[in-house]
Amino acid sequence: MFSVHSLAEAAIAGLLAVIPAYHPILLSFSRWEFAVFSYFLYYALSGPASFLIGAYSATVLYSRLAAHQLISRGNGLRAVYLYSVGFLAGILIALVYWPISSIFSLRLPDWVVFIVVLAAAVSVILASSRRLASVFVFLLSGLFGVYLLASLNPVSHPLQAGVSGIFGLGVLLSSLRASSRIALKPLHDFSIPLAGIFFGVLAAILVAYFPAMSPAVAALFLHRVIRLESEDVVAATGATASASLMFSVFARKYGLVRTALAAQLPQNVQTIAPVALIASVLGVLSAFLLFPLLVRLYSHRPIRLFAAAIVVLFVLVFFGVADALALLAGAFLSLFARELGVNQSVLMGFLMVPTLLIYAPM
């Protein structure tokens, strides 16, 4: 297994967020400090980088669709600003929440977890305009998740290849069909959508407390109840991304593992805040500096094709043929969903179906 042994290597791992199909779950870390640094740097930068790929297609993860709307109007820098402000606010609010984080020590009955995850799954399907096709894709991706979970060691191979294929490589490959130039207007509006940040943190609590609940699905779950404007959604996305990482670490103390980062941390870690804040600030600054350059680069198909090839080679070299095939199968599922006009969030069946089977009251 590839390991990171220095802070410089952890920084490189985090900066690989500029490749939308890459995910730090594809790495394991020898020291928890490097894992925390890499993950927070990655998530601070990956949101804006992923917005660029979302700008080429309307059928993207719900959390990126709002950013796509802003980018299409030339407000890409505003989208980066909203995501970054939400990201930093999510960390600060999570730290304030720390004294009462003992809520994660509560143990809900299995049937409660089952109902919440089932409700989230239904919300994801109902959000799609093609519901019958969404049910089919949801179950198909779920069967894929069950197969990988049964055939791979969840500890050494935590479904990372399938996740990266569905929500990374598939999105990147689908963007090869289009080539467009994205205009960038100067950033003049520095207002902060507080409602988006509040509901983003609330969604993060769902991510930390319930299994198979990703930030995108949690945001969509809340959106079924509360309608948010595009700018609020982008800020909520950033807040959910950072707060869910922090909350997952808090939950880890009580034996709940909700993220790949938390799985790599010892249960008594309580000093991640300085590392997380430093990495987040560096990630936000990097996002603002690199975004104009990434806009130019990813407007060219050869660059997007090169990024896709890098991810495939990375998985093949460090994980092997079986994981590379899982990566490609996940990408195929993502492309198939797009052909059917199904929102990519429906592919969360990949994680939700196995979770529902585990917690089913039988």
C-alpha positions, 0 to 999 in steps of 0.5 A, spaced: 500 500 500 502 506 498 504 510 504 505 518 505 511 519 510 512 526 509 508 533 510 511 535 503 508 528 500 501 530 504 501 536 501 502 533 494 496 528 496 492 534 498 493 538 491 492 532 487 485 535 488 485 539 482 484 532 478 477 531 479 477 524 479 482 523 484 480 522 492 485 521 498 481 515 500 486 512 494 491 513 499 493 511 506 497 515 511 503 513 516 501 518 521 495 521 522 497 528 522 499 527 515 492 524 513 488 530 517 493 535 513 492 532 506 484 531 507 482 538 509 487 541 504 484 536 499 477 538 500 478 545 501 481 545 493 477 539 490 470 543 491 472 549 486 476 544 482 470 539 481 465 545 479 469 546 473 467 539 471 460 540 473 460 546 468 460 541 462 453 538 464 447 539 468 446 532 470 452 532 476 451 531 483 446 536 486 451 540 490 455 542 484 449 544 480 448 550 484 455 552 482 454 550 475 449 555 475 453 561 477 459 559 473 455 559 467 453 566 468 461 568 469 461 568 477 466 562 478 470 566 483 463 568 487 462 560 487 469 559 489 468 565 495 462 562 497 465 555 498 471 557 501 467 561 506 462 556 508 468 551 508 472 555 513 465 557 517 464 549 517 470 548 521 469 553 526 462 551 528 464 544 528 469 546 534 464 550 537 460 544 537 465 540 540 463 541 548 456 537 546 459 532 541 457 527 546 451 526 542 455 521 538 455 517 544 448 515 543 446 509 540 440 509 535 436 502 534 438 499 527 431 500 525 432 508 526 438 508 522 434 504 517 428 509 516 433 515 516 437 512 510 431 509 507 428 516 507 434 519 504 434 514 499 427 516 497 429 523 497 435 522 492 430 518 487 424 523 488 429 529 486 430 526 479 425 528 473 426 520 471 424 516 477 423 509 474 430 510 471 432 512 477 430 506 481 433 502 476 440 506 477 439 506 484 439 498 485 444 497 480 449 501 483 447 498 490 448 491 487 455 493 485 456 496 492 454 489 495 458 485 490 465 489 492 463 489 499 463 482 499 469 481 494 474 486 497 477 486 504 473 493 507 479 494 511 485 494 506 480 496 500 474 500 503 471 501 496 475 506 494 476 504 487 468 504 486 467 511 489 472 514 485 470 511 479 462 513 480 463 520 483 470 522 479 472 518 473 465 518 470 464 525 471 471 527 468 469 522 462 462 525 461 465 532 460 470 530 454 463 530 450 463 538 451 468 543 450 467 550 452 470 557 455 468 559 461 468 567 462 470 569 469 467 576 472 471 580 477 469 578 484 465 584 487 460 581 492 463 579 498 456 577 502 456 571 506 449 567 505 448 565 513 442 560 511 447 556 507 452 555 512 447 553 518 444 548 514 450 545 511 453 544 518 446 541 520 447 536 514 454 535 516 451 532 523 447 527 518 453 525 515 457 524 521 451 520 525 448 516 519 452 511 515 452 511 507 450 519 508 455 523 504 455 530 504 451 531 497 446 526 499 445 530 506 444 537 503 439 534 498 435 531 503 435 537 507 433 541 500 427 536 500 424 540 506 428 547 505 429 550 499 435 554 498 438 559 493 444 557 489 449 561 493 446 558 499 447 551 496 454 552 494 456 555 501 452 549 504 456 545 500 463 548 503 460 548 510 458 540 510 465 538 507 469 541 512 464 540 518 462 533 516 470 531 517 470 534 524 464 531 526 466 524 523 473 525 528 468 527 534 464 521 532 470 516 532 471 517 539 465 514 540 466 508 536 463 511 530 467 511 523 463 515 518 469 517 513 475 514 511 479 519 514 476 518 521 478 510 520 485 512 520 485 516 526 486 513 533 480 514 538 483 519 543 486 524 537 483 531 540 489 536 537 487 536 530 484 543 530 490 547 528 492 542 523 485 542 520 485 550 520 492 550 517 491 546 511 484 549 510 487 556 509 492 553 505 487 550 501 482 556 500 488 560 498 490 555 493 483 555 490 483 562 489 490 562 486 489 556 481 482 557 479 483 561 473 489 557 471 484 551 472 479 554 468 483 555 462 486 548 462 480 544 463 476 548 457 481 543 453 479 536 452 486 533 452 487 536 459 481 532 461 483 526 458 490 526 461 487 527 468 482 521 467 488 517 465 492 519 471 487 516 475 487 510 472 494 509 472 495 511 479 489 505 481 493 500 477 500 501 479 498 502 487 492 497 487 492 492 482 488 490 476 482 488 480 481 495 483 482 498 476 477 494 473 472 496 479 474 504 478 472 503 470 466 499 472 464 505 477 465 510 471 461 506 466 455 506 471 456 514 472 456 514 464 450 510 464 446 514 469 447 520 465 445 517 458 438 515 462 438 522 464 439 520 472 442 525 477 448 522 479 446 523 486 442 517 485 448 513 484 449 513 492 445 507 492 452 504 491 453 505 499 446 506 501 443 499 499 449 495 503 447 499 509 440 498 508 441 491 508 446 491 514 441 495 518 434 492 516 430 490 521 430 482 520 
